[in-house]
Amino acid sequence: MLAMAVRNTRKLIREKSASDNVRLGRFFTKRETAAKMASMFTFLETKPLMEILDPGAGTGILSAALLETVCLGRAAQEVRLICYENDALYLPMLKNNLERLRRRAKREHGVKVIYEVREENFLLAPHPEEGDAFDCVIMNPPRELLPHGAPETLPAGDLLSSPRFDACYLFLAAAALRLKEEGQLVASLPVGFATGVSLTRLRESIFDDCRLTGMHLFKTGKGLKKDFLLSVRKTDEPGEPVPVSVSRETDDGTLTDTLPPLPYPMIVREGGAGLLLLRDAEDLEILRRMAAMPRRFSDYGLHMKTGLTLPSRYPDLLSDRPEPGAVPLIHPRSLGSGRVTFPAKGLHGQFIRPSIPSLIQKNRNMLFLKRFPAKSDPRKLICAVYMASQAGGYRFISTHNKLNYIDRDGDEMDAPFLVGLYAALSGTLYNRYVSIVSRSEQINATEFSDLPLPDEKTLRSVGSQLLAMRRLDPDACDYIFEAAMRERT
């Protein structure tokens, strides 16, 4: 069934490419992806009637994949299939494919299929009436940015908080409303769904009514592809451990790794905060190591804040050299090789005359981080140690808005503790961990407050050894930190 739908779709793609120079291939679900999506449904018994929704049907590839799975698994005696599609280019082939699927299901499997094609925009379809609910929804919704206030966005209300909405998320919200109790939904979505801040309310709404039952990721050499698959079930029952699989392309074909089912709270973070996307068993091991850390960032009275000064707003207050009333202004370009260089050669505007109190802070030992690591940076956490003595004679300093700084309540951090903290955050373990739990380029203060850390004795030991070696490079940090952690286990 699936092979037939894919074969016919490829024929359409070839014809349009030849006649109209239209590249359609990227709009259709690949055969392997469709088969994987269909396999993510779970059928425990044979239903007398199964009702299926395909809200963006295209040429019917996903419908074919799911019907094939239902028929081979004897999951239903009769199927009612509703397909939404309003593109005139696809409609003739969609209807042709569905008619062929209907005949094959009856002839080869004894399953009666009743289908209906609704030639309208799924997002503008009337609100589902009672009885218009589905056991299964399978969807690869269109990726299209819609402006705030567009007719398609109105039913979503305040679920999305962005000036422009991707239609795929609106499809997800609308389709979830059409699930029966214990109904299942499998969707292909952008990985941005996992952690996008503007999607917090949408995730919270979905996972209030449904439970995540599985995820499948597509891995590339550098990370994850832009889309992933997820399956949910509408139920009030507590979430169970979630199976996660990851496929990757190799010279020998596609290899799929299946991770052990992971605790539900580990994958689905509370309050719609996001989904954890694990790439491989190494990611899982990193999570386990971090979970075993005895302390948290906030336990030490540490806090991360954003630099105070945006120089472009105060050009008249900047100076290249010390002058009466001016204080040092620490720039992102002052960070390098784990240290803050002040004053830095060739850098303009390294002093500022603070016209308002909010532009200055106490000159204390701190850890600086770049807020916006460059794409060329090998790590997400680009850190540098700052000692107050580097700007000796100054009681106050100012910090560039493109920096974050870490300080501690009460007494300032002494050198061994500060360097030990730097070593932890600069090492491979923490950079891998942050890449797992935060898909954003910026690490926010809330994420930092809950960051696991070793005990204070370990941090001080690591810092003292690095100070004695006079080394702050990542290799040295990894070597000393990992050795200290092995001693503690």
N, C-alpha and C positions, 0 to 999 in steps of 0.2 A: 504493500500500500504506500508506504513512505517512498520507496524507490520510484514508484509510478508518478507520484506528485512532484518529486524532485526532477525526474526526467522531463516531464511536461513543462516545468518552470524553466529549465535550462533551454528548452526549445524556444520559449517566449523571449528569453534573454538574448539568444542568438538572433532571432528575427528583428527585435527592436534595435539591437546594436547595428545590424546591417542596414536596416531601412531608415532609421531616424537618428543614428549615432547616439543612442541613449544608453547610459551605463546603469543597468538595473541590478546587477549582481549583488551589490552591497546592501540592497534593501531586503534580501531574503535570508532566512535562517539556513545555515548550512545543514546538510543531512546529518552529520555526526552530532551537531548541537541539538537538533530536533529530537534525535533518538535519545540523547542523554536527558533532555527535559522530560520526555515521556516516561523514562525509566525512574524518575524521581517521585512519581505517584506511587502510593501504596494501596493495594486492593486486597482486603482480607477475606472477602466473601463475594459471591455472585449476586449482583443487584438485579431485580426484575426490570428496573428502568434506571438508567444513568443519564443525567442531564449535563451537557458539556457546553462551555462558552469559549469561543475564540474571538476576542474583541477587536483584533486587527488582523484579519485572516489572510490578506494577500492572495496567494494562489492556493492556500490550504495545506501548506507543508506541515505545520504544527498539528492541524486537525488530523491529517493522515498519520502522523507519528503516534498520536494518542489513541486513535481508533485501532491501529495495528496492535498496540500494547494491550488495549482492552480486549480485543478479539483473541489474541494469542493466550492471554491470561484468563480467559473466560470470566471476566470481571462483570459482565452485564449480559442480560438476555436481549435487551432493547436499549438503543441509544437515541436520545434527542439532542441534536447538535445545532447550536445557534452561532452563526458567523456574521460578524459585522465587517463590511468593507464598502467604501464609497468611491474607490478609484475605478473609473470606467475601464482603464487599461487591464486591470486584474480580473474584473468580474466575470467575463466569459470563461476564462480558464478556471477560476474558482468553482463556478457552477459545474463545469465539465468534470473537474476532479472529484467534486463531492458526489456527483451522480455515479461515477466509476467506483468510488469508495463504497457507496451504498450497495451497489450490485455485488461487489466482491465480498463485503462483509456477510451478506445473506448467503451467497453461493458457497463460499469457502469455510465460513465459521458458524453459519446459522444465526447470526446476530442481525436483528432488524434495526436499520438506521433511518431515522426521520430527520432531515436537515432543513434548515431555513436560512436563507441569506438575507440579511437586513442591510439594504443599500443606503446606509446613513452613517454619519460620524458618531462613533460610539460615545464620545464625550458630550455630544448634544442630544443623545437619545433620552427619552423620558425617564424619569426616576423609576427604578424597578418597582413594579406593582407586586403585591403579595402573590406568591406562587411563581414569580419569575426569578427563581433562585437556582443555583447550579451546584452539582456535586464536584465538578472539576472545571477549573479555568486554566487554560494554557495560553501564554502570551509572550510575544516579542514586540512590544509596542513601538511605534515610530518615535524617532529622536527629532524633535522639532521645538525650537524655542518659541514660546507664546508670550506676548506682552501682558503685563498686569491689566486686568479688566477685559481681556478677550472673552467672548462668550463661553469658550471651553473651560475657562478657569473659574467661573462663578460658582459651580457646584462644590468646588474644593473649599470654599470659605477661607478660613485662616490657617488651613493645614500647611500652606507653603508661605515662607516669608522671604520673597525675593522679587525684584522688579520684573524679572522674566522667568517663566516657568518652562521646564522641559516637559513636553506632552507625555512622555513615558511615565512620569510620576503621577500625572493626572489619570492616566489609564489605570495605573496600579490602584489608586485610591478608589476609583469608580468600580473596578472589577472586584475588589475585596468586599464591597457592599453587596455584591450579588452572590456571595457564597452562602450555601446552606450551612446549618450546624454540622460540624465534622467535614465540611467541604474542604477541598484542597486546591491550592493555586500554585502554579509553577511559572516563573517569569524570568526572562533575560533582562537585566538592568545594568546601567552604568555602575562602576564600582563607587562612584560618588555617592550613591544611595547609602553606602555603609557609614559614612562619617560626615556628610555635608551638613553644616550647621543650619542652613536654611531648610533642611528636611527633617529637623528634630521632631516637630509636631506630627509630621506625616508618619515617621517611624513609630512614634508613641501611639498614634491612632491604630496603625496596622497591628502592632504587637500587644495592644490592649485586647483586641478581639481574636487575634490569631497567635499561634505559636510557630516559631521557626522549626522546620523538620529536616532541613538539609541545605547544603551549599556546594556549589561546584565552581572552582576558579580555573582560569586559564593563565598559565605561567609563561613568561618570556625570559630571555636571557637576563634582562635587567630588572624584572619585577613581574607585575601582573598586567594582563591585557585590560582594555578599557571596560569590558563587560564581564559580568558573572551571572551565575544562575542561582536562584533561591527557591525553596519550596516552603509553603506555610499551610497550616491546617487551622480552620476556625474552631476553636474550643476554649472552654474555661479552665481546662485541666492545666496543672503546672507543666512548664516546659521540660522535656526530657533531653538527655544528652544528644548533641547534634552531630550527625555524620558530615564530614567535610572531605571532599575529594579535589585533587588538583591535577590537571592534565598539562603536558608540555610536549612540544614538537621536538623530535630528534631526527637524526639522519635515517633511523630505522622505522620511523613512523611516530605515532602518538603514544606516549606512556602516561598512565594514570596512577597517581599515588593516592591511597586512601588513609587518612589519619584516623586514629582511634576516636570514637565518639567523645566529644568534648562537653564538659558541664555547661548547661544552658546559660547560667549567669556569666560565664567566661566569654561566650560568643555574643549574646544579646545583652548589651549593657543597659542598666536601669534608666528609666525615664526618657527613652528614645535617644540616649547619648550616642548610640551607634552600634555597628556590628564589627566584630574582630575578624579580619581576613588573614588567615594563616596560609603561607605559601608552601611550607614543607615541614618535615619532622624537626628540622633545626629550629624553626620558629616556635614549635611546641616546647622543645627543650629549653629555649630561652625564657619562655613564659614560666615554666616550672622553676627555673633557677631564680627568677626575679620574685616569684611568689614566696620563695623560701627566705628572702631577705627579712631581717628582724625589725627594721625600722622604716619609717616613711620620712620623706622630705620635710613635712611640717612638724614632725616630732622634734627636730633640732631647732625649731624656731626660725627656719629658713623661709624666705619668701622671694619670689621673682617679680620684678617690676619692669616697666618699660622706661627707657631713657627719657629725660625731662624736656630736652630742647630739640626743636625742629629748626635748624639754622636758617632755612629759607625765610622764616617768619621774622627773624631778627638780624638781617644783614648789617644794620648799622651798629650792632652791639659786638660784632666779632672783631677779633684782632689776631695778627700773626705772631705777636710777641707779648711778653708780660708788660702790663702797665697798671697804674694805680686803680684799685677797685675791680680788676678783672680776675677771673678764676679759670683754671684749666677746664677745657671742654674735651672729653674723651670721645673720639670718633671711631666708627667701625674699622676704618683703614689703619687704626693704631693697633689692631689685633693681628698677631702673627706668631706662629711657632709656639703657641701656648702662653704668650706673654703680651702685656700691654706696653707698647713703646711710647713714652712721653718725655719730651716732645718728639714727634716723628718728623723725619726729614721730608721736605717738599710738600707738606700738608698745610693748607691754609686754614685759617679760622680755628686755631687750637686754644684760643682764649676767648672768653665772653664776659662782658660787663653786665651782670644780672640786674635788669631793671625791675624785676618782680621776684619775690621770694620763691615762687614755684619753679624757678630755673636752677636752683642750687640744692645740693644735698651734702651731708657730712662727708668729709674725706676719710673713708674707712677701707679696710681690706675687703675686697669684693671679687666675685667671679663674673666676668662679662661673657655674654653670648651674642652672636649675630642673630637679629630677628629674622632676616631673610637670607638664608644660605643660598649661594649661587648654584646654578645647575651643575657647574663644574666641580663644586665642593663634594668630596667623597663622603662626607658625613652630614647628618642633620644638626648635630650639636657642635658648633664651632665655638670653642670656649677659650678664654684667656684669663690668667691670674693677674690681678691688680693688687699691689701693695700700696698702702697709703703713703709710704715713704717715697714712692716714685714722684709724688708732687709735694715733697716736704716743704713746710713753711706755709702751706695752704690749709686753712681750716675747712674750706668748702670746695667742691668741684661741681661741674655740670656734666651731663651725659647726653649723647646724641640719641635722638628718637628712634634710630634704626638699630639700637642696641637694647638688649635686656640685661639687667644686672641682678645678681643674687646676693642678698645681704641677710644678716641674722638679727633677730630681736635681741635687745640688751647688748651684751658684750660683743665686740666684733670678732670675726673668725681669726684665729691665730694661723701662722704659716703652715704648720703640719696639717691641720684640719682642712684649710682652704685648698692646699695642693692635693690632699687625698680626695676631696670632693671633685676637684678638677680632673684627676686621674680617672675616677669612676665615670664621669659624664663624657670624657673624651675617648673612652675605650670602646672596643668593638661591641661588647655585650650591651651597653646602654644605647648605642646608636642603632643596633639591630632591634632592640626592644622598642625604642621610640618609633622606628619605621613600621613596626607592627601595630602599635596601639594608637598612633596618630598619623592619619593620611594627609593631614594639613602640612604645608611647608612651615607654618609657625607653630611652635609648641606653646600652648597657652598656660596661664598661671594655674588654672584648675588641674590640668594634667600634671603639672610639676608638683603641686601640693601633695598628690597621692603617689609620687614616684618612689618606688622601693629603694632603700639604701642599706648598706652594711652597718654594723655597730660602729660606735665612735672609735673604739680601740683599733679596729681594722683600718678605718679611714686615716687615723693619725699615723699608723705604722706605714701605710702606703706613702703618705705625704712625706714623712721623715726620710724614707729611703730615696725618694725622687729628689728631695732637696740635697741629700748627701751626694747623689750622682750628678746633680745639676743638669738633669734632663727632664724635659716636658713633652717629648715627642710621643705620638700615639703608640709606637712599638714598645717604648719603655713603660708607658702607662699600662698597656695590656700585660706585659710580662710581670711587672710588680703586683698589679692588682690581682691577676689570676693566681699567682703564687700565694698571695695573702688569703684569698678565698679558699684555696685548697687546704691551707693550714687550719682554717676555722671549721672545716667539715670533718 
